[in-house]
Amino acid sequence: MKTIVALSAALALQAAPAIAQDADLILFGGPIHTADPANPTAEAIAVEDGRIVFVGSREGAFALADADTRRIDLRGAALFPGFTDGHAHLIGIGQRELTLDLSGAPSITAAMQEMTAWAEANPEGPIIGRGWIETHWPEGRFLSRSDLDAAAPGRVVILTRADGHALVASSAALASAGLDAASAAPAGGEIERDGAGAPTGILIDAAMALIAPAFPAETPDVRRLALQTGMQVYVGRGWTGMHNMSAAWSDVQQLEALDTGGEVTLRLYNAVDIDQAEPLFISGPRTTDDGLVITRAIKVYADGALGSRGAALFEPYADAAGSTGLMQTTPDSILPAYRRALERGLQIATHAIGDRGNDAVLDWYEAAEVPATARWRIEHAQIVRPSDLGRFARDGIIASMQPSHAIGDLHFAPARLGETRLDGAYAWRALVEDGAVVVGGSDAPVEVGSPLIEFYAAVARRDLNGFQGPDWHADQALTRDQALALFTTAPAWASFREDELGMIRQGFRADLTVFDVDLMTAPEAAIPDGRALLTIVDGRIVFEAADW
């Protein structure tokens, strides 16, 4: 029976040295990139009882085989340490699969056609979806309640923007939640209005909570299905781990229960939303006894998102002179929680996208006297003043960044920011070479959630069509080794498990990813076209491509 135990004691037990005996599994026959500076490549590896027991020659690995050992010939496919998504939302990934997904809609017209088809196929209950983003639409505007009303007359419809920081609601949804011209936006939020003062249906950041009464009730079974679906999707893409951001406390409990039943297939490091963190403050860091589900972090929001103009900037948006974005918290409200987290040994992960937001969080961490050993994080760190970049390394603050944001945002960020502010935008290489730890993630379901797209974005700094655009700072692209670290050794460090995760090294956990493309040698353009062939977590094969 798996139990929840004290984190430090559990990890100490798990880190016992490996003793090579009869191997359960041997992998060979393709390039093996270990991310281990002392031994960067190998011919073969052997796994026994969930740990790597040999890294080296084929002959050495096969010397550990017996009649029960499974031998996997990679047939030229490339083996890597398990890829970890350093920032994603497991529940949202599952929900994206189970609800209306508009992420591929090329226009408002197409999005509404998709919604009409969904409404016809699902004639009962509210229509819930997400993924729309207007920055590439020919109509050049947000959705409105009028669009939703025409596509699904009379229905309650709530569609969240791709970045998760804005949504559009139908007239029926607004009425169900009691929102009208007299409704006031909360601090840190905005209700977009038409010329007569009536809501257009667009709610930004904190104002999104106002629509909650219109959402259908969500049962534990529905959330469990979403969590299970999210894990299934992710191991199928080659991810072995995820830093699961903004987790609800009920989801932590669900995941721990699933692990008790042996149903967790993805290594999870949970960051609980600050509004639901009281049980974690009481318990302190917690883990299941196999270490597959660890809850040690708390997620805080400092500002909003760039696409919805909620990211907090020092100077007004270049394309919206009256706006400098929205701060979601204040030092007076958050510093007591920061200090309490330090006392309880909890990690803080604060969302900050705009230059004002990032500067504020760095100031708050300094005011809380956060030691480098605490390994606190800033999630996204997208737009940072060049003068603030050095503070990450100096203060030991982890920059948790998502490469795909840069290749999506390049189509609208210059208009939002103007040329000057691009100097500190998506500055991965400057941070890495300054000595900061940079963790790579996807922010799925905001982005697709593909390790191959994220790796490509980090090394190419171009969109999937090869476009980069002027002044997009090609010098901030990473080397292949630097990009590999983003998804292997860096997330291991950020989750306090650098002694057993992130490298293919004897004694380390056998979390392994096999792709049909060698990320270290393939042409950049070929990387996103690859696919995962094999995903191994704790020595257990959790995904194997059927046609491989």
Salt bridges, closest charged atoms under 4 A:
ASP36 OD1 - ARG505 NH2 2.86
GLU134 OE1 - ARG161 NE 2.95
GLU134 OE2 - ARG416 NH2 3.77
ASP147 OD2 - ARG141 NH1 2.89
ASP163 OD2 - ARG161 NH1 2.61
ASP205 OD1 - HIS165 ND1 2.67
GLU218 OE1 - ARG223 NH1 2.62
ASP221 OD1 - ARG224 NH1 2.68
ASP251 OD2 - ARG223 NH2 2.47
GLU256 OE2 - ARG286 NE 2.83
GLU278 OE1 - ARG340 NH1 2.85
ASP303 OD1 - HIS351 NE2 3.43
ASP319 OD2 - ARG309 NH2 3.14
ASP319 OD2 - ARG416 NH1 2.71
ASP359 OD1 - ARG385 NH2 2.93
ASP359 OD1 - ARG391 NH1 3.13
ASP363 OD1 - ARG391 NH2 2.68
GLU366 OE2 - ARG391 NH2 3.13
GLU366 OE2 - ARG394 NH2 2.62
GLU379 OE1 - HIS87 ND1 2.76
GLU379 OE2 - ARG377 NE 2.66
ASP388 OD2 - ARG385 NE 3.26
ASP388 OD1 - ARG391 NH1 3.18
ASP395 OD1 - ARG394 NE 3.09
ASP423 OD1 - HIS473 NE2 3.19
GLU433 OE2 - ARG429 NE 2.76
ASP443 OD1 - HIS87 NE2 3.12
ASP443 OD1 - HIS89 NE2 2.99
ASP443 OD2 - HIS405 NE2 3.24
GLU447 OE2 - HIS405 ND1 2.89
ASP463 OD2 - HIS411 NE2 2.85
ASP475 OD1 - HIS473 ND1 3.77
GLU498 OE1 - ARG375 NH1 2.87
GLU500 OE1 - ARG51 NH2 3.25
GLU500 OE2 - ARG497 NH2 2.55
GLU500 OE1 - ARG509 NE 3.75
ASP511 OD2 - ARG267 NE 2.62
ASP516 OD2 - ARG531 NE 3.82
ASP518 OD1 - HIS33 NE2 2.90
ASP538 OD1 - ARG267 NH2 2.95
ASP538 OD1 - ARG509 NH1 3.21
GLU544 OE2 - ARG70 NH2 3.00
ASP547 OD1 - ARG531 NH1 2.93
